[in-house]
């Protein structure tokens, strides 16, 4: 599938889904929700979806590790008060652990499933969810490699066929101030787009030290952020937000190619696995529009999460919702509803009305663009979108068995890392 066909088919599928939407049987009834992955983002998603609709109830939960599920259940019990009282009711028989925990959740009487596991598990879990006929919220990114993300595109298409919602967790697209800023860009307020500058530069994140009784795979999955087969590296797991905004500004069309570099300077300890601590990628879009993206996770450095768009008539600052233009300056100071909560409002409304929300196509493009940048930095070569559509790079390990022994993958070295 070439790049042009990919975009055309995605657009056609979106139109077909809108035409096929029918009234919902759940217009006023309670919508039951299950959650797969009960970490901080997972519990945050629970709060977000409960806030979006008063007739939503959490009834099932799955987590890889029993101790993490027990901790999550304590937090959920404390949350089950005030405005959420009586809306979190997860009986023991609906609590699941182990590698197959997602199967248990999907077998429960749920309408919606929240996928908030490490992203390496996303393709497999999403395939099972659409087969089970569930509406899907999938936290970003949608996968960690080209093979996995192409599997998710098939899930997105099947959701359209079945009339199921698919919400990819690119929450900035639901921040009111940013939506209005991007609308003004698309309506020509800064003229023709010429360049985009994006950065997601932060400090160090959490780590989990290895315990003596943990086998290799248990350690990797508990310290999952630092292994690209589980996180995709930080350009894909965290920096993907700004890559998504870059693609959004460009009409959610994929870049033609990516070229860049990266490495690890401060992440030299074993606890940091094999991922990089900085990336610098140049993406080339149609009409010779270049987008320069940087991200780093290094302690003691200046943090800057920003997106600047340069046009022939002016400039836009997405994070500040601010435009300077020959056509008139503009700024929106109020951001609107918190974006993680805002994304669930149209998601639930679509399920109730039958006009389901499906932002899977653009979520796939952004996820693939992040992987594309990582592959460019790892290899030191130019990576094209055409290559991503046929790439055989599959980071899935031979097994996820928690008792398995597995040699830690080496740190990628440009010029040596094989581009497949």
N, C-alpha and C positions, 0 to 999 in steps of 0.2 A: 504494500500500500504506500503510494507516494504521499508527499506532504499535502499537495492540493486535494487529492481524493480524500485524505484524512479529514481535512477541514470541511469539505463539501458533505461528506457522509454524516459528520457530527451535526451539522446544521439541519440536514434533512431529517435526521432521527429526532431532533428536538421538536421540529414542526409536527412530525407524525405523532409524537407523544402528546402534544397539546391537543391535536385533533381527536385523539383516542380517549382523552380524559373523560371519565363519567362520574356521576354523583356518588358520594361516599355513604356507606352503610353506617359509618361511625360519626355522623354529623354532630350528635349531642351526647353520645355515649362516652364512657371512660376509655381512654387509650392506654393499654398496658404496655409497659416498657421493660426491656431487659438490657443489662449492661455487661459488656465483655471487656474486662480490663479495669480494675478498680483502684488505680493509682490516683494521683492528685488531679490530673486532667479528666479522668473518668468521673470522679466525684464532682468536679466542677461542671461537667456536662449534665450530671443529674440535677444540680441546682438550676442550670440554665433551662432545661426542658420543663422542669416543674414550674418555673417562673413564667414560661411562655403560655401555659394553658392550665386552668384550674382543674380540668378533668383529665389529667395525666397522672398515672400511678406507676411506681417502680415495683415490679413483682419478682424479678429474677436477676441474679448476678453470677458472673463467672470470673475467676482469677486463677492464674497459673499456680500460685503458691498458697497453701492453707493459711500460713501466718499472715500473709498480706490480705487475704479475704477476711480473716478474723478482725484485723485492724480496721478494714474498710467498713465492716458491719457495725463496729462500735461507733464509727463516725456517722454512719447513716442513721443509726438509732438516735444519736444526739440531734441529728438534723430533722428528725421526724417530730417537729414541734412547730408551734406558731402557724404560719401560713401553710406549712407543708405537713401539718399533723394529719395522720391517717393516710398519707399518700405515698409512704414508703412501707411496704408490707412484703417482706421477702422471707417466706417460710423456709425452714431447713431443707425441705425437699427441692427448693428452687435455688439453692446455693451450690455452686459447682467449682471444683478445682482440678488441676492437672491439665495436660495438653489438650484433652478433649472437652474442656469446660465450655467452649463455645457451642458444642453440639447439645449439651444439656440446656443451655439458655434458649437456643433456637427451638427446642422441643417443647418449651413452655408456651402457655396461652398468651403470647405477646403480639402486639401489633407493630411495635417499633423496636429496633435494636441499636444500641449505641456502641460503636467500635472504638475503643480508646486504649488498645494494647500497643506495645512497641510496633512500629509500622512494618517490620519484616513479616509479621503474621497477617497483615491486612488482606492481601489477595486471597489467601486460602479461606479466611473467615468470611469475606464478602461473597465469595462464590457460594458458600454454604447458606448465607443469609438470603440471597435472591432465590435460591432453589427452595428455601423454606417459605418463601412468599412474604417476607418481612420488609417494612419500610426501613430505610437505612440512613443512619448518621455515621459517617466515617471521618474520624479526625484526620487532619493532614499529617504527613503526605499519604498518598494512596498506595505507596509501595516503595521499595528501595532499589529496584533495578528495572531495566527495560522489559524483561520478560514478565515480571510481576505486574507492572503497570498496564501492559497490554492485556493481561488477564482481567484487570479491573475495568478497562474499557468495554470488554465483553459483558461484564456485570452491569455496567451503566446502561448498555444497549438493551439488556434483558429486562432491566427495571422499566424501561420505556415500553417494552412489549407487554409487560404484565400490569402496567399502570401503577407501579410502586415508586415512592419517593426515594430520591438519592440526594443527600446533602453532604457535600465535601466541606470539611471544617476550615475553609479559608475565610476566616471571620471578618477580615478587613473589608471584604466586599459588602458587608452588612452594616458598617459604621456609617451613619447618616452623613456626617461631614465629608467623608471620603467619597461616598457615592456621588454627592453633589459636585465635588471637585473633579472627579473623573468625567462626569457628565458634561461639565463645562469644557474640559479638554476635548472630548469627543465632538462637541458642538462647535469647535473651532475657536474657542476663546483665546488660545495662545497661538493660533495659526497652525501651520504644518509642523508635526513633531519631527525634531531633528536628533535629539539625544536624550537619554535617560541615565541618571546617576542614582544608584541604590546602594545602601549599606545596612548591614545588620551586625554591628560590632558591639559585643558584650564582654562580660567577664567570664570567669570559670563557673562551671555548674557543679552539681553534686557528683559524688562517686560512692561506690559501695566496695569496701575492702573485702577481700576473699577470706572466707572462713575455712577452717581445716576440713570440715566434713562436706564441703561443696566439691562435686566433680566439675570438670571443665565446663560442661554445658550449663549446669546450674549457675556457676559463677558468671558466665557470659550473659545469661538471660536476666540475672539480678542486676548486673552492671551494664545493662543493655545499650546505654547511650554510646558506649565507646567501641562498638563493633558494627561495622557498616552493614552486615547482613541482617542486623536488627534495627538500626537507626537510619541507615543510608548515609552516615556522616552528618555533621552539623549543618552543612550547606543544604541538605535535603530535609533534615528534621526541624531545624529552626529557621535558617535563612530562607527557606521556601516561601515564607510569608511575603518577603519583599520581591522575590522572583515572581510570585503570583501577581503582585501589584504591577510589576513591569509588564507581564503578559496581558493583564487587564487593560492597561493603558493602550497597548498595541492591538486592542480588539480581540483579545483571547486567541490570537493566532500564534502558532509556534515560531520560534526563531529559525533562521536558515542554518546557523552554525554557532558553535561556541569554541572559544580559545582562551586559555588561561593558565593559572598556576596556583600552587598552594603548598602547604607543608606543615610541619610541627616543630616549633621552637621551644615552647614551654611545656608541652605535653610529652615529657620524656619518661615519666614514671610508668611502671607496669599497670597501675590502676587506670591509666588513660587508654588502654587497649591499643588499637592501631589506627584511630582516626586522626585527621589533621586538626590543627588549631587555627588555620587561616586559609582563605581562598580569595583569589581575585580573578574574575571571569569577565570576558568581553563577549556579549551576545550580539550577533548581527541579525537584524530583521529585514523585511522587505523595504525597498526604496532606500537602501543604505542607511537605515536608522540603527545606530549602535547604542546598546545599553551596557553600561559598566557596573558590575556588581561586586561588592566586597563583603566578606563576613569574617569575623574572628571571634574566638573565645579565649581571651588571655587576661589574667588577673592584673590589676594595677594599671589598666589602660583606659582611655576615654571611651565611654559608651556612646554610640551614635546609631540610632535606627532612623533612617531617613530615605526619602524618595524625592528626587527633583526631576522635573520634566522640562526640557528646553524646546521651545517652538520658535517659529519665525516671527511671531508677534508678541512673545512674552515667555514667562516661566511659571511653573506651578510647584508648590511644596505640598505634597500629599498629606504628610503627617500633621502639618499645621493648617490644612485646608485653606491655603492662601495662594492667590494668583496675582502676579504683576503683569499687566498687559497694556499694549497700546489701545486696546478696546475698552479699558477700564479695569482698575484694580478691584479685587473681591476677596472677602474672607468670611468664613463661618467659624465662630468661636465655640459654639456648642456642638459637641460630638453626637449627641443623641443617646439612645439606649445603649448600654454597654454591649459591645459587638458580639461577645460570646453568647449573650442572651438573645440579642436581636436576630441572630441567624435562625433560631428555633421558632420564631413567631411565624414567618411565612411557611416554614417546614410543616408545622402543625396545621395551619390554616389550609394548606394545600391538601393534606390528608383528609381533612374534614369536608372540604368542598369537592374533592375528586379531581381538582386541577392541580395535580401533584407537582411539587418542586423537584427539578432534576438539574443540578449544576455539575453533573459528572463530567461532561465533555471538557469544560474549562479547567476543572480540577485535575483531570488526567493530563492535559497539556502542561499545566504548571508543575505537576509532580515530575513529569518526564523532562521538563526543562531543567529542573534542579539536578536530576540524575545526569543529564547531559553535561552540565557544568562540572560535576564531580569527575566524570569520566575524562573530560578535557584536562582537568588539573592533574589527575592521577597519571594519565598517559603522556602529557605534554604535547598532545597532538590536537589538531582541529577535529572536532566532532560535529557532523551534520545531522539535521533532523531526519534525513533519509536513512542515515545509519541507525538512528534510534528506533526507527520503525521495523528494522530487521535484526537489531543487535541480539545476540544470543547470550549476553552477560546475565547470568542467573546466580545470585549470591546465596541462594538457599543452601544451608549445610546438609550433609548427608542424613543427619537426624537431629531432632530437637529433644531427644530423650535426655532428661535431666541428669541421668547417671552416666551419660556417655563421656568418653575421653575424646578430645579433639584439639589438635595443634592450633594455636592461635595464628590466624592469617597474618602475613607480614605487612609492614607499613608500605603502602604503594610508593614506588619510586618512578618518577617521570623518565621516559626513555626506556624503561624496563617493563613497566606495567603493560600487559597485553590488552589491546583494544579489540574486543570481539563483538 
